[in-house]
Amino acid sequence: PGAEGLAVVPDGSALITGGAPGLLRWPVSRSEGGTLRAGPPASLPFLEGLPTGRLCLGADGRTLAAVVDVERGRAVVVDLDDPGRRPIEMAGHRGLDRVELS
């Protein structure tokens, strides 16, 4: 619903979306007939309810960067394996609409 960003977990077991409802994790499964199914989604505890834009998932599958405010140029980086860890915030890049991790 209203997804603006999409990331695929490296092992293919889930999708992560960003948009108006915040970050959502969609488990992916395959039926016996081979049909892929995604969902139902679950909210990730990071930035819960905060609208997010484009996403980038690191190759490690645990580091996620998300745009959270294009006008003010804010993005955050979270550790998906450590929900208690405070997100790293980057700000001051007006017009920021995409992030990349390397």
C-alpha positions as a Markdown table, in Angstrom:
| # | Residue | x | y | z |
|---|---|---|---|---|
| 1 | Pro | 0.0 | 0.0 | 0.0 |
| 2 | Gly | 1.7 | 3.2 | -1.2 |
| 3 | Ala | 5.2 | 1.7 | -1.5 |
| 4 | Glu | 7.9 | 4.1 | -2.6 |
| 5 | Gly | 10.9 | 1.9 | -1.9 |
| 6 | Leu | 11.6 | -1.8 | -2.3 |
| 7 | Ala | 14.5 | -4.0 | -1.2 |
| 8 | Val | 14.9 | -7.7 | -1.6 |
| 9 | Val | 16.5 | -9.7 | 1.3 |
| 10 | Pro | 19.6 | -11.4 | -0.2 |
| 11 | Asp | 18.3 | -14.9 | 0.5 |
| 12 | Gly | 15.0 | -14.1 | -1.2 |
| 13 | Ser | 12.9 | -14.9 | 1.9 |
| 14 | Ala | 11.4 | -11.4 | 2.2 |
| 15 | Leu | 10.8 | -8.0 | 0.7 |
| 16 | Ile | 11.1 | -4.7 | 2.6 |
| 17 | Thr | 9.0 | -1.8 | 1.5 |
| 18 | Gly | 9.0 | 1.8 | 2.5 |
| 19 | Gly | 6.1 | 4.3 | 2.0 |
| 20 | Ala | 3.3 | 6.0 | 3.9 |
| 21 | Pro | 2.9 | 3.3 | 6.6 |
| 22 | Gly | 6.7 | 3.1 | 7.3 |
| 23 | Leu | 8.9 | 0.1 | 6.8 |
| 24 | Leu | 7.2 | -3.2 | 6.2 |
| 25 | Arg | 8.6 | -6.7 | 5.9 |
| 26 | Trp | 6.8 | -9.0 | 3.5 |
| 27 | Pro | 7.7 | -12.7 | 3.9 |
| 28 | Val | 8.0 | -14.5 | 0.5 |
| 29 | Ser | 7.0 | -18.1 | 0.0 |
| 30 | Arg | 6.5 | -20.4 | -3.0 |
| 31 | Ser | 3.4 | -22.7 | -3.4 |
| 32 | Glu | 3.8 | -26.3 | -4.5 |
| 33 | Gly | 2.8 | -25.2 | -7.9 |
| 34 | Gly | 5.6 | -22.7 | -8.0 |
| 35 | Thr | 3.6 | -19.5 | -7.5 |
| 36 | Leu | 5.3 | -16.8 | -5.4 |
| 37 | Arg | 3.4 | -15.2 | -2.6 |
| 38 | Ala | 4.4 | -12.1 | -0.6 |
| 39 | Gly | 2.8 | -11.2 | 2.7 |
| 40 | Pro | 1.1 | -10.5 | 4.9 |
| 41 | Pro | 3.3 | -7.6 | 5.8 |
| 42 | Ala | 4.6 | -6.8 | 9.3 |
| 43 | Ser | 5.8 | -3.4 | 10.5 |
| 44 | Leu | 9.4 | -3.2 | 11.3 |
| 45 | Pro | 10.1 | -1.5 | 14.7 |
| 46 | Phe | 12.4 | 1.0 | 13.0 |
| 47 | Leu | 10.7 | 4.3 | 12.3 |
| 48 | Glu | 7.3 | 2.8 | 12.9 |
| 49 | Gly | 4.6 | 4.8 | 11.3 |
| 50 | Leu | 7.1 | 7.3 | 9.8 |
| 51 | Pro | 6.7 | 7.6 | 6.1 |
| 52 | Thr | 9.8 | 6.5 | 4.2 |
| 53 | Gly | 10.9 | 6.9 | 0.6 |
| 54 | Arg | 13.4 | 5.0 | -1.4 |
| 55 | Leu | 15.4 | 2.2 | 0.3 |
| 56 | Cys | 18.8 | 0.5 | -0.1 |
| 57 | Leu | 19.6 | -2.8 | 1.6 |
| 58 | Gly | 23.3 | -3.6 | 2.0 |
| 59 | Ala | 24.8 | -6.8 | 0.7 |
| 60 | Asp | 24.9 | -8.1 | 4.3 |
| 61 | Gly | 21.1 | -8.1 | 4.3 |
| 62 | Arg | 21.0 | -6.3 | 7.7 |
| 63 | Thr | 22.0 | -2.7 | 6.9 |
| 64 | Leu | 19.1 | -0.7 | 5.5 |
| 65 | Ala | 19.2 | 3.0 | 4.4 |
| 66 | Ala | 16.0 | 4.9 | 3.9 |
| 67 | Val | 15.0 | 8.4 | 2.8 |
| 68 | Val | 12.7 | 9.9 | 5.4 |
| 69 | Asp | 12.4 | 13.6 | 4.3 |
| 70 | Val | 13.2 | 14.7 | 0.8 |
| 71 | Glu | 12.6 | 18.4 | 1.5 |
| 72 | Arg | 14.9 | 18.6 | 4.4 |
| 73 | Gly | 17.3 | 16.0 | 3.0 |
| 74 | Arg | 17.1 | 13.4 | 5.8 |
| 75 | Ala | 18.0 | 9.7 | 5.6 |
| 76 | Val | 18.5 | 7.0 | 8.2 |
| 77 | Val | 20.5 | 3.8 | 8.4 |
| 78 | Val | 19.3 | 1.0 | 10.6 |
| 79 | Asp | 20.6 | -2.4 | 11.6 |
| 80 | Leu | 17.7 | -4.9 | 10.9 |
| 81 | Asp | 19.2 | -7.5 | 13.2 |
| 82 | Asp | 19.3 | -5.1 | 16.2 |
| 83 | Pro | 16.0 | -3.4 | 16.7 |
| 84 | Gly | 17.2 | -1.8 | 20.0 |
| 85 | Arg | 20.1 | 0.0 | 18.2 |
| 86 | Arg | 19.4 | 3.6 | 17.5 |
| 87 | Pro | 19.2 | 4.5 | 13.8 |
| 88 | Ile | 22.0 | 6.6 | 12.3 |
| 89 | Glu | 20.6 | 9.9 | 10.9 |
| 90 | Met | 22.0 | 11.9 | 8.1 |
| 91 | Ala | 20.6 | 15.4 | 7.4 |
| 92 | Gly | 21.1 | 18.6 | 5.5 |
| 93 | His | 21.0 | 17.3 | 2.0 |
| 94 | Arg | 18.1 | 19.2 | 0.5 |
| 95 | Gly | 16.3 | 17.3 | -2.3 |
| 96 | Leu | 17.8 | 14.0 | -1.3 |
| 97 | Asp | 15.6 | 11.3 | -2.9 |
| 98 | Arg | 17.8 | 8.2 | -3.0 |
| 99 | Val | 20.4 | 6.5 | -0.9 |
| 100 | Glu | 23.0 | 3.9 | -1.7 |
| 101 | Leu | 25.2 | 1.7 | 0.5 |
| 102 | Ser | 28.5 | 0.2 | -0.4 |
